[in-house]
Amino acid sequence: MGNPVNEMILLGAGASVEAGILPSKKITPELYKGLMTEDKTVLLFLARGMMNHRVRMWAASRFNIPTMRDSQDIYEAWDMKDEPFYPDVDIEELYSAVELLAEGDKIQHSAFLQWDEMTKAITGWPHAFENLAKLMRREVARMMVITDPKRVDYLSPILDLSRQQPGVTVANLNWDNAIELLASEGNVVVDSGLNGWCETGSFQKQDLGITLLKLHGSCSWAYSNERGVMVHEVVQEIDPQALESRETRPAVIFGLRNKLTAAGPFMDMLRAFKDNLSSADRLTIIGYSFRDEHVNVHIAGWLNQHPESRIVVIDPDFDTSKQDFVVALRKGLPAGRIKRFPQRLEAGDQKPTRDGLKEWLDHINAT
């Protein structure tokens, strides 16, 4: 065996699917089912517009409708097929639309837009969108809470690594509590650094257990109404049951517009991600779609600045992804700097993350 390799882990949304956390497109219909009538109206108004934009030609072909006049045609066509309709829209894209429309005539290009249809369709606009944005953040955060430890057993190789490399950094783009629950059951210390950040304004790498960087926030974080000497929002750990209250404001980054928000700890956490990555030899990326530019830029910089750096990818979609960054990784990195697990993906495999993590840990122990 050679010199120990300094490992670091990055978790994307795909890493939590086997724990029962819904992927982004399946969250939308679940959210819709639980909304009050007035909120459903607003959500459907947006989802119909997005569906109309994306599937006009597809729906026209499928249902033999020569011209799709507007989104209502799609819904009527669906009704003809006796199929339940739920908007097949990515929840983050939908939230971004809600957030944008909540700003109403405050946005710079509002003078060039016509709002007649909006004001006719949505009573109380733009406040209806403001209320829906708050509700979406809280309800989606509630969906991320995991209570059964058995649901996260498949992630146990991460605990095994933390015992071999105390203080290993796990950067997590998910809101769920999978790693926290896993560590608690395995008697491994996990530190998100949030308490230290509240005191010092920085995130410190730990010497024991797992250093957890929740780059997009957590279902167990919330903005506090308390204020410091200067006006700023405080982020605190909460019991996830607090999400039942309409007063709770989850401290999470949601949507596609504000991933570099200066509010809360997120900029400092991203800086810690960059710093910890700079000292890593190998980054294992699990279930990440590479859609976040603020994360990709640091991965690219690390790969360029450290010729010996390597990545491991545990994701069944990596080889077929058309994301520009993924294509660049496949084309640009020599074979010796990138590995994929599981190495053999059987057709119909429902547990690719579990299988990939087992092979990954065996590979680490063998090198």
C-alpha positions in Angstrom: 0.0 0.0 0.0 1.2 3.5 -0.8 0.8 6.8 1.0 -2.6 7.5 2.5 -4.9 9.3 0.1 -6.7 12.4 1.5 -10.3 11.7 0.5 -13.2 14.2 0.2 -16.8 13.4 -0.6 -19.5 15.5 -2.5 -23.1 14.4 -2.3 -25.7 15.4 -4.9 -29.4 14.8 -4.9 -29.0 11.3 -6.5 -27.2 10.2 -3.3 -30.4 10.4 -1.3 -32.8 8.7 -3.7 -32.2 5.3 -2.2 -33.2 6.7 1.2 -36.6 7.5 -0.2 -36.0 11.2 -0.9 -37.9 12.1 -4.1 -36.0 13.4 -7.1 -36.7 17.0 -8.1 -39.4 16.3 -10.8 -41.3 14.0 -8.5 -41.5 16.5 -5.6 -43.8 18.8 -7.7 -46.8 16.5 -7.8 -46.4 15.5 -4.1 -46.2 19.2 -3.1 -49.3 19.9 -5.3 -51.4 17.2 -3.5 -50.9 18.7 -0.1 -51.7 22.4 -1.0 -54.8 24.3 -0.3 -57.0 25.2 -3.2 -55.8 28.7 -3.7 -52.2 27.6 -3.6 -52.9 24.8 -6.1 -54.3 27.4 -8.5 -51.1 29.4 -8.4 -48.9 26.3 -8.8 -50.9 25.0 -11.7 -50.9 28.4 -13.4 -47.1 28.3 -13.5 -46.8 24.6 -14.2 -49.2 24.8 -17.1 -47.2 27.7 -18.6 -43.9 25.7 -18.3 -45.5 22.6 -19.7 -47.0 24.5 -22.6 -43.6 25.9 -23.4 -41.8 22.5 -23.3 -44.2 19.9 -24.6 -46.3 21.8 -27.1 -45.1 19.8 -30.1 -44.9 16.5 -28.2 -48.5 16.8 -27.0 -49.7 17.8 -30.4 -48.2 14.7 -31.9 -49.3 12.4 -29.1 -52.9 13.5 -29.1 -53.3 14.4 -32.8 -54.1 18.0 -32.0 -52.9 20.1 -35.0 -52.4 23.3 -33.0 -52.0 23.7 -29.2 -53.5 27.0 -28.6 -52.4 27.3 -25.0 -51.6 25.1 -22.0 -55.3 24.4 -21.3 -55.3 22.3 -24.5 -52.6 20.0 -23.0 -54.7 19.4 -19.9 -57.8 18.7 -21.9 -55.9 16.3 -24.0 -54.6 14.5 -20.9 -58.2 14.2 -19.6 -59.1 12.4 -22.8 -56.5 9.6 -22.0 -57.8 8.7 -18.5 -54.4 9.4 -17.1 -53.9 11.4 -13.9 -52.0 14.5 -14.7 -49.3 16.0 -12.4 -47.0 18.7 -13.7 -43.7 17.1 -14.8 -41.7 20.1 -13.8 -38.5 20.3 -11.8 -39.3 21.7 -8.4 -36.3 24.1 -8.4 -37.2 25.5 -11.8 -40.8 25.9 -10.6 -39.7 27.7 -7.4 -37.5 30.0 -9.4 -40.5 31.1 -11.5 -42.5 31.6 -8.3 -39.8 33.7 -6.8 -39.4 35.8 -9.9 -43.1 36.5 -10.2 -43.3 37.3 -6.5 -41.1 40.3 -7.3 -43.8 41.6 -9.7 -43.2 45.0 -11.1 -40.0 45.4 -9.0 -37.9 43.5 -11.6 -36.1 45.6 -14.1 -37.7 44.2 -17.2 -41.2 44.4 -15.9 -41.9 47.4 -18.1 -41.5 45.2 -21.1 -43.9 42.5 -20.0 -47.7 42.3 -20.1 -49.3 41.2 -16.9 -52.9 41.1 -18.0 -53.2 37.4 -18.0 -51.4 37.1 -14.7 -53.7 39.5 -12.9 -56.8 37.8 -14.4 -55.7 34.3 -13.4 -54.2 34.9 -10.0 -56.2 36.7 -7.3 -54.0 38.8 -5.1 -51.0 38.8 -7.3 -48.1 39.3 -6.6 -48.7 38.5 -2.9 -50.1 35.1 -3.9 -46.6 34.2 -5.3 -44.8 35.5 -2.2 -47.0 33.3 0.0 -46.5 30.3 -2.2 -42.7 30.7 -2.2 -42.6 30.6 1.6 -44.9 27.6 1.6 -42.9 25.7 -1.0 -39.6 26.2 1.0 -41.2 24.9 4.2 -43.1 22.0 2.6 -40.1 20.8 0.6 -37.9 21.0 3.7 -40.4 18.8 5.5 -40.2 16.2 2.7 -36.4 16.0 3.3 -36.7 14.8 7.0 -35.7 11.1 7.4 -36.6 9.4 10.7 -35.9 5.7 10.0 -32.1 4.9 10.3 -32.6 1.8 8.1 -33.2 4.1 5.1 -29.6 5.3 5.2 -27.8 2.1 5.9 -26.5 2.0 2.3 -24.4 5.0 3.1 -22.4 3.2 5.8 -19.2 3.0 3.7 -18.9 6.8 4.4 -18.8 6.0 8.1 -16.1 3.4 7.5 -14.0 6.0 5.7 -14.5 8.5 8.6 -13.0 5.9 11.0 -10.0 5.5 8.7 -9.6 9.2 8.0 -11.0 11.1 11.0 -12.4 14.5 10.1 -13.1 13.6 6.5 -15.0 16.3 4.7 -18.4 15.5 3.3 -19.9 18.3 1.2 -23.6 17.9 0.9 -25.9 19.7 -1.6 -29.0 18.1 -0.2 -31.3 19.4 2.6 -32.0 16.0 4.1 -30.5 14.7 7.3 -29.2 11.4 5.9 -25.6 11.9 7.0 -26.6 13.2 10.4 -28.9 10.2 11.0 -26.3 7.8 9.7 -23.6 9.2 12.0 -25.8 9.2 15.0 -26.6 5.5 14.6 -23.0 4.7 14.0 -21.7 6.7 17.0 -19.6 8.9 14.7 -19.2 12.6 15.5 -20.6 14.8 12.8 -20.1 18.6 12.8 -21.8 20.9 10.4 -19.7 23.8 11.7 -22.8 26.0 12.1 -22.3 26.7 15.7 -18.7 27.6 15.2 -19.6 29.8 12.3 -22.1 31.7 14.5 -19.2 32.5 16.8 -16.3 33.1 14.4 -17.8 33.6 11.0 -15.8 30.7 9.5 -16.0 26.9 9.1 -13.2 24.8 10.6 -12.2 21.3 9.5 -12.7 18.8 12.3 -10.1 16.3 13.6 -12.7 13.6 14.4 -15.7 12.0 12.7 -17.1 13.9 9.8 -16.8 17.5 8.8 -20.1 18.2 7.1 -20.6 21.1 4.8 -24.3 21.5 3.9 -23.7 23.9 1.0 -27.4 24.5 0.3 -28.7 24.4 3.8 -30.6 21.8 5.8 -34.1 20.7 6.8 -32.8 21.2 10.4 -31.7 24.8 9.9 -33.8 27.9 10.2 -33.4 31.7 10.1 -33.8 33.2 13.5 -35.8 36.3 14.2 -33.1 37.4 16.5 -30.8 40.2 15.3 -27.2 41.0 16.0 -25.7 44.4 16.7 -25.9 45.1 12.9 -29.0 43.9 11.1 -28.4 40.4 9.8 -30.2 37.0 10.0 -29.0 34.3 12.3 -29.1 30.6 11.3 -29.8 28.1 14.0 -30.2 24.3 14.4 -33.9 23.4 14.9 -35.9 20.3 15.6 -37.4 19.3 12.2 -40.8 19.3 13.9 -40.6 23.1 13.9 -41.3 22.9 10.2 -44.9 22.4 11.0 -45.1 26.0 12.0 -45.8 28.6 9.4 -43.5 30.9 11.3 -40.4 28.7 10.6 -38.2 30.0 7.8 -35.9 27.1 6.6 -32.4 28.1 6.0 -32.0 26.5 2.6 -30.9 27.6 -0.9 -33.8 26.7 -3.2 -34.3 27.4 -6.9 -31.9 28.2 -9.7 -31.5 32.0 -9.1 -29.8 32.5 -5.7 -27.2 29.7 -5.3 -24.6 32.4 -4.3 -26.7 34.2 -1.8 -24.7 36.3 0.8 -27.5 35.7 3.4 -26.6 33.3 6.2 -23.5 31.1 6.2 -23.5 30.0 2.6 -20.7 32.1 1.2 -18.4 31.2 4.0 -19.3 27.5 3.7 -18.5 27.6 0.0 -15.1 29.1 0.8 -14.5 26.2 3.3 -15.5 23.8 0.5 -12.8 25.3 -1.7 -10.2 25.3 1.0 -10.9 21.7 2.0 -10.9 20.6 -1.6 -7.5 22.2 -2.1 -5.9 19.7 0.4 -7.7 16.7 -1.0 -6.1 14.1 -3.3 -9.3 12.5 -4.4 -12.9 13.7 -4.6 -15.7 11.1 -4.6 -18.8 12.6 -6.2 -22.0 10.7 -5.5 -25.3 11.4 -7.3 -24.4 14.9 -8.4 -25.8 16.2 -11.8 -23.2 19.0 -12.1 -25.8 21.7 -12.6 -24.4 24.1 -10.0 -21.8 26.4 -11.5 -20.6 27.7 -8.1 -19.6 24.1 -7.2 -18.3 23.2 -10.7 -15.9 26.1 -10.8 -14.1 25.0 -7.7 -13.9 21.4 -8.9 -12.5 22.6 -12.3 -10.0 24.9 -10.5 -8.8 22.0 -8.2 -8.4 19.6 -11.2 -6.4 22.2 -13.1 -4.2 23.3 -10.2 -3.5 19.9 -8.9 -2.3 17.6 -11.7 -2.3 14.6 -9.3 -5.9 15.1 -8.2 -8.4 12.4 -9.0 -12.2 12.0 -9.0 -14.4 9.0 -8.4 -18.0 9.2 -9.7 -20.8 7.1 -8.3 -23.7 7.9 -10.6 -25.4 5.6 -13.2 -26.2 8.6 -15.4 -22.6 10.0 -15.6 -21.7 8.3 -18.8 -24.8 9.4 -20.7 -25.2 12.9 -19.2 -25.2 15.8 -21.7 -24.4 18.5 -19.1 -21.5 20.5 -20.5 -19.3 20.1 -17.4 -19.8 16.3 -17.5 -19.0 16.1 -21.1 -15.8 18.1 -20.4 -14.8 15.7 -17.6 -15.3 12.7 -19.8 -13.3 14.1 -22.6 -10.6 16.1 -20.7 -9.6 13.8 -17.8 -7.2 10.9 -18.6 -8.4 7.5 -17.5 -6.0 7.5 -14.6 -7.7 10.5 -13.0 -11.2 9.3 -13.1 -13.0 6.2 -11.9 -16.6 5.2 -12.0 -18.5 2.9 -9.6 -20.2 0.5 -9.8 -18.0 -0.6 -12.6 -20.7 -3.0 -13.9 -24.2 -1.6 -13.8 -26.7 -4.4 -14.2 -29.9 -3.6 -16.1 -32.7 -2.7 -13.7 -30.3 -2.1 -10.8 -32.3 -0.2 -8.2 -29.4 0.3 -5.8 -26.6 1.8 -7.8 -25.4 4.0 -5.0 -25.3 1.2 -2.5 -23.4 -1.0 -4.9 -21.1 1.8 -6.0 -20.2 2.7 -2.4 -19.3 -0.9 -1.6 -17.0 -1.1 -4.6 -15.5 2.3 -3.8 -14.6 1.3 -0.2 -13.1 -1.9 -1.4 -11.0 0.1 -3.9 -9.8 2.5 -1.1 -8.9 -0.4 1.2 -6.9 -2.1 -1.6 -4.8 1.0 -2.6 
